[in-house]
Amino acid sequence: MKKVFFSIVMFALVITMAKAQDVPQNPNAPEIQFSKTTHDYGKIIQGADGNCEFKFKNTGKEPLILSNVVSSCGCTIPSWSRDPIMPGKEGSIKVKYDTNRIGIISKQITVMSNAKTDRVVLQIAGTIDPKPAEQMPEKAVAPGTTPVSH
């Protein structure tokens, strides 16, 4: 009997908690719409320009506020405006990746805002190849001559 009573109480608790999480959504809330959510650097050489930009538009009816933008590691640094983006206006998130790291790029940038979709994940991808070894030019010496040192 105790097990049945306990099961009923637990079921009621779960139902109550599920109902408490149903928060009505604001129909006028801002909406964030990105022109692209992935940037592919392709194949680049070590030390190349690691900057890219993700442009977005507020297609909602209220100001859009980006509360935080975080990357999946310290080699990717996002920057964004802290000012509200008014309805119909555009904004951007600039990302700088440290291209001194050789290998495959696969990083995420999470955008948190007051939009209907409160979290959007952006991605950067590509491959960084090592710089070619620099060789000193050799001076051509004519056959049968001896190089002169000074």
C-alpha positions in Angstrom: 0.0 0.0 0.0 2.8 2.3 0.8 4.4 1.8 -2.6 1.1 2.6 -4.4 0.6 5.8 -2.3 4.2 6.8 -2.9 3.8 6.2 -6.7 0.7 8.4 -6.8 2.4 11.2 -4.9 5.4 11.1 -7.2 3.2 11.1 -10.3 1.3 14.1 -9.0 4.6 15.9 -8.2 6.0 15.3 -11.7 2.8 16.5 -13.3 2.8 19.6 -11.2 6.4 20.4 -12.0 5.8 19.9 -15.7 2.9 22.4 -15.6 5.0 24.9 -13.7 7.5 25.0 -16.6 4.9 26.0 -19.2 5.6 29.7 -19.4 3.5 31.5 -22.0 5.7 32.9 -24.8 5.5 36.7 -25.5 4.1 37.0 -29.1 6.0 40.3 -29.5 9.3 38.9 -28.3 12.4 39.7 -30.4 13.5 37.1 -33.0 17.1 36.6 -34.1 17.6 35.5 -37.7 21.2 34.8 -38.8 22.2 35.1 -42.5 24.5 32.0 -41.8 25.2 29.9 -38.8 28.4 28.3 -40.1 31.6 29.8 -41.3 34.0 27.6 -43.2 37.5 28.9 -43.5 38.4 26.1 -45.9 42.1 25.4 -46.0 44.3 28.2 -44.7 47.9 28.6 -43.8 49.1 28.9 -40.2 49.1 32.6 -39.2 46.4 33.6 -41.7 43.5 35.9 -40.9 41.2 34.1 -38.5 38.5 36.8 -38.4 34.9 36.1 -39.5 31.5 37.8 -38.9 28.0 36.4 -38.3 25.4 38.9 -39.3 21.8 38.8 -37.9 18.6 40.7 -37.9 15.9 41.3 -35.3 12.7 40.2 -37.0 10.7 40.5 -33.8 8.7 43.4 -32.4 10.7 44.3 -29.4 14.4 45.2 -28.9 16.8 42.2 -29.0 19.5 42.0 -26.3 22.4 39.6 -26.6 23.1 38.7 -23.0 26.2 36.6 -23.6 28.2 35.1 -26.4 30.6 32.3 -25.4 32.9 30.1 -27.4 33.8 26.4 -26.9 37.4 27.2 -26.2 39.9 30.0 -25.5 41.3 30.0 -29.1 38.0 31.5 -30.4 37.2 35.0 -29.2 33.7 36.5 -30.0 32.9 40.2 -29.8 29.5 41.8 -30.1 27.6 45.1 -29.3 26.0 45.3 -25.9 23.5 47.8 -27.3 19.9 46.6 -27.9 19.1 45.8 -31.6 15.8 47.5 -32.4 13.1 45.6 -34.5 14.1 45.4 -38.2 17.7 46.4 -37.5 20.8 44.3 -38.0 23.8 43.5 -35.8 26.8 41.2 -36.0 29.0 39.0 -34.0 32.7 39.1 -34.9 34.8 36.0 -34.2 38.6 35.8 -34.1 40.2 32.3 -34.3 43.9 31.8 -33.4 45.3 30.4 -36.6 48.6 29.6 -35.1 47.1 26.3 -34.1 47.6 23.6 -36.8 44.9 21.1 -37.7 41.2 20.9 -38.1 39.0 23.7 -36.8 35.6 22.7 -35.4 34.4 25.2 -32.8 31.0 26.5 -31.5 29.9 29.9 -30.4 26.7 30.0 -28.3 24.6 33.2 -28.5 22.3 33.8 -25.6 19.6 36.5 -25.9 16.1 37.5 -25.0 14.8 36.2 -28.4 12.1 33.6 -28.8 14.9 31.2 -29.5 17.1 32.2 -26.6 20.1 30.1 -27.6 21.6 29.8 -31.0 24.8 27.9 -31.8 27.1 29.2 -34.5 30.0 27.1 -35.9 33.4 27.7 -37.4 35.2 25.0 -39.4 38.2 24.5 -41.6 41.8 23.2 -41.7 45.0 25.0 -40.9 48.1 23.8 -42.7 51.6 24.6 -41.4 53.5 27.4 -43.0 55.9 26.2 -45.6 59.5 26.1 -44.4 61.4 29.2 -45.4 64.6 28.6 -47.3 67.4 31.0 -47.8 68.1 31.8 -51.4 71.4 30.3 -52.7 73.7 32.5 -54.7 74.5 30.9 -58.0 78.2 30.4 -58.6 79.5 30.0 -62.2 81.1 26.7 -63.0 84.9 26.7 -62.6 85.0 29.8 -60.3 85.8 29.9 -56.6 83.5 31.8 -54.2 85.2 34.8 -52.6 84.6 35.6 -48.9 85.2 39.0 -47.6 
